[in-house]
Amino acid sequence: MVNAGSSSLKLRLLGPDDEVEESADTEPGADLDDVLHGWPTPDAVGHRVVHGGTRFTDPVVIDADVRAELGHLTALAPLHQPKSLAGLDAVTALLPGVPAVACFDTAFHTSIPEAAATYAVPEEWRERYAIRRYGFHGLSHAWCSARVAELTGARRIVTAHLGAGASLAAVLDGRSVDTTMGFTPLEGLVMATRSGTVDPGLVLWLEEHEHLAPHEVAETLEKRSGLAALAGTADMREILGRDDEAARLALDVYVHRLAAGIAAMAAATGGLEALAFTGGVGEHEAEVRARTAERLAFLGVAVDPPRNEAGEGEISAAGAAVRTLVVPAREDLEIARGTRAVLGRRRATTASPR
């Protein structure tokens, strides 16, 4: 599995029972010939691709036509799509005869209803530019929500993927019905270096009155905002370890946006039965989980301090109306599931009598 994120490149070789046979975490642009040296040749390669646009709503075998279309979608996710495609091209060059499958972060959210997907902008824009809420981190949200449903039987679930990028998903009966990221991965929660949602009038004001170029505004909102702008560091661990005004403000803003977003997602599912934290911050920062739960007490969220400190698994307080869990991110397993499914259908179609 090839998972190229905004700040990391994760490679996993899974066996037939999803056991991890080989693993490497490196940086985008690393020499994969060195990284993969000595690894057995896989039967197939599944790639996390951030944006599938309106065309790709399920995993797809990559051919020249698909590769070209994915390149055309770069403008919709300029920070992420090039890294996904660079990983795809590099691995394909090393393994030219191995089938490659693209699994899309946007695909899980194609089920959200029109009321959640539609921006109140002119119809001409929506049709000409395919403007809608796409949502991202879908592979993580799909895996996490399915795992929560398996463990708890819950139907109304909110999943919180909190890493360098961060987003929420409202999941009802296994289907995404709302999410915080939108047309691009910039919308929504406060993130490590991304602002999350800001007033679009602010962007227009900066361009009109301060004469900032669009690329300068975009660069600032993507790479010099978020926690980095508030606390001088994008690392939540450092922020939690400090006791100064900037760090306190950064944490307060982060938790305020997070709790408000979870409440909004609970409205989308018509109630909240289970809340799950995943991703680097979601899995490892007990204080973030505790502060968020405290803000959501009115929904019935409460965590048990010792269980919360322990991390993985259920961390709900006894008698809490909402079950709260920490679920390790396993996008590799979701990619494997999608890869096997599409190649299985392909083999079945090829083998069927004409």
N, C-alpha and C positions, 0 to 999 in steps of 0.2 A: 504494500500500500504506500502511495506517495501522497503526503499531506503537506503542501506548501502553504504556510500561513504568512501573515504580514511580517513576522519576526523570527520564524523558525521553519525548518524543513525536517519533517518526521518521516522516517522510512521503517516499515515493518514487513517482515516475511512471515506470513501465517501458514500453519499447517492445516490439514484437512479438518481438524476439530477446533480450529481457531487458536491453537496454541502458538505463541510467539517463538519462532525459530531463530530469527535474527532481528536486530533492532539497532537503529542509529538515529540520533537527534543531532542535527547540525544546522548550519545557517544557509539561507538561500544563496545560490551561486557557488556552493562548495563543489569540489572536484569529486563527482560521483563515482568515477572510475576507482578512486582510492577508497571511498566510503564503502562501496559494494564489493570490494575485492574479497574473493573467497566465498561469497554468498552463493548458494545453489541457484540455478536458473528457475524462476517461477513459471507456473503454468499460465498465469495472466497477471496483469498489473492494473490495479484500480487507482485512479487519480482523483483527489479532491480538486474540483474546479469551482471557483467561487460563484461565477455568474453563468446561468444558462439562458438568460433572456426569457422570451415568451415561447421559444421553440423547444427548448430542452426541459421537459418536466419529469423525466425519468432518466436513469443511467443509460448511456449509449456507447456502443463500440466506436472507437475513434478511427476515422478514416480521413482522407485529405479534405473532403467537404466539411466534415465536422470540425476539423482543426482550423480551417479557414474561418468558419462561422464563429468559433470561440475567440479568434483574434479580433473579429469585428466588434465583439462585446467588451473589449478592453476599456472603451470610453465610459462604460457604466460602472466599472470598478478598477480605476487606474492604479490604485495602490496594491491590489491583490491579484487581478487577473494575469498580469505579466509574470508574476512569480509562479502561479499555477502552471502557466504555459511553458515557462522556462524549465520547470521540473519535468513536465510531460515530455518536452523535446529532448532533454538530456537523457532521461531514462529510455526513451524510444531509440535514441541513437546507440545506446549500449545494448539494448535488447530488441533489435529490429524485427525479429520473427515472433515475438510474444504478443498476443492480443492485449490491447490497451482499452480500458473502459473509463469514461468520464462520469463521475458521480458529483452532483451539483448541490452546492449549499443553498441555492434558491429553490430547489425542487420541492422540499417539504412544505414550503409556504404557498405553493400554488393552489392549495385548498382553501385559503382564507377567503371569506365572502367578499363580495364587491363593496359592501359598506366599509370594510376594513382596508381593502386594497386601493380604493379610489381616492385620489387627491382632488380637491375642489378647484381645479384649474380648467381652462377652456377645453372643450371636447377636441378641438383641432390639435392641441398639444398632446392630449392623451392618446389620440390615434396616430398622429404623425411620428411622435417620439417614443411611443410605447411607455408613457409615464404612468407608473403605478407603484404601489408598495410591493417590492419583491421579497424583502426579508433575506437574512443570511444566517450563517451558523446552523443551517438546516440539518446537516448530518449529525451534529452534536445534539440538537434538540430532539431529533427523531430517535436517536439511541437512548438518550436520557429519559424521555417520556415513556418509551416502551419499557424500559427497565423499571421505572417507577410503577407503571401499571401492573407489571408482572409481580412486583414485590408487595403492592398494597391493594390492588384491585380498583384503584381510584380512576374515575372517569374525567374529572375536572382537575387538570394539572397545570401548574405554571413552572416552567424550567428556566433557570437563570444561568446562562453561560457567561461566566465572568473570567476573562483573561486579559490579554493586552487589548483585544477587542471584546466588547460585551454586548449582549442582547438578551431579551426575554422572549419567550413564546408562550402563548395561551393554547393549550392542547385539550380538545374535547373529543373523547372517544377515539383517541389515536390520531386525530387530524388537527393540524395547525389552523386556528381560527383568528389569530392576530399575532403580531410580533412588533418589536420596537424599532428595528432597523427598517429602512424604507426603500426609496429609489436607489440609494447608495448605502454602503455600510457606515456612513457618517452620522446618520440620524439615530436618535434614541439616547441611551445611557451615556454618562460620563465614562470615558475610557482612559487608557494609559496616556496616549498622546493625542487622542481625538476628542473634540469638544462635545460630541453628542449634539442633541437638538439645540439650536439657537434660533432666535427670531430671524426669519429671512430678510426682514427689513434692516437688520444690522449689517448683513452682507451688502445690501444695496447702498446703505449709508456709507460704509467704508469705501466702496468703489466710487460713489458720486462725490462725497464731501472730502474724503481723505486721499482720493485719487490712487487707491491701491489697485494694482492690476489683478484680474480674476485669478491668475495662477498664484499670485502672492497670497491672496485670501485663502485659496484652497490649500496651499502648502502649510499655512499657519494653522488652519482648522484641523488638518489631518495629522501634522507632525509636531506642532509646538503648542498644543492646547491640552485639554483634559487634566489629568493629575499632574503632568509635567508642568503645565502652566500655573497650577494652583500651589504646588508644593515644591517645585524645582526638581522633582524626580518622578519618573513614571512607575517606580517600583512600590507597590503597596506595602511590601514588607518594611521598607525604609520609613514610609509614612507612619505605619503603626508603631515603629520603634522610636519615633520622635515625640517630643512634647513641646511644640512651639505653635505659634498662631497659624502659620501657613499650613502646617500638617493637619492641625485640627480643622481648619476650614476645608481643606481638600477632602478629608474623611466625611465631614458633615455634608458637603455638597454631593459626594458620591452616594452616601446612604440615603439622602433625601430623594435623589432622582431614582435610585433603585427601589426604594419602598413604594414611591408613587407609581412607578411603572408596574410593579407586581400587583398593586391594587387595581390598576387599569386592566391588566391582563385577566385578573379574577372576574372583573365585570364582563369581559368578553366571553368567558366560559360559563357565566351564569352562576358563579360560586366557586369556592376553592376547597378541594379535598386534599390536595398534596402539593407541596412546594419542594423543588429540588434544586440544589446548588451544584454546579459543575464548572470545569475550567480551572485554571491555575489559582485564581483568587477564590473562586467559589469552593474549591476543594480544600484549600490549605489555610484560609484566614478565618479562624473561629470568631474573632472580634467583629469582622464584617457581618458574618451570619447572625451573631447575637444582637448587634445593633439594629439590623434589618428586621429581625423577628420582633424586637421590642416595639418598633414603629408599626408593625402589622398585628399587634395584639388584638385590635378591634375586629380583625377577620378570624380570630381564633388560632393565630400562629403563636407558638411558644416552644422554646428549645430547652432541653435539659443541659445545664452547664457542663457536667462531666462528659456526657455523650457528645456534646458539641465540640469540646476540646479534643476528644478522641478522633473525630472526623468521620471517615467513611461509614456509611450505613444510616440507619434512622437515628435522628437526633431530637425527636419530638419530646416535649415534656409530658409527663403522665397526665392523661385526661385532656390533652390539647385537641381541639376540634379539627385542626389541620395537621396532617402528617408531614413532617419536614425531614428531608433526606439529603445526604451528600453522596453523589454518584460520580465515580471516576469517569472522565471523558474517554470514550472509546470510539472515536470516529473511524478508527481502522476497522472495527467490526461492522459498522454500518456500511462502509465502503466495500468490505468483503461481501456482505449480504447482497448489495446492489450489483456487484461485479458478477457473482455467481448466478444471480437471477437473470441478468441480461444475456450472459453467455449460454445459460441453460436453455433459454427460449430460442436463441440463435441455433443451437445444436438440434433442438427439437424440430424447428422449421426446416433445417437442412435435411434431417433424416426422414421427415414425413413423406409418404408416397404422393406422387403427383397425379 
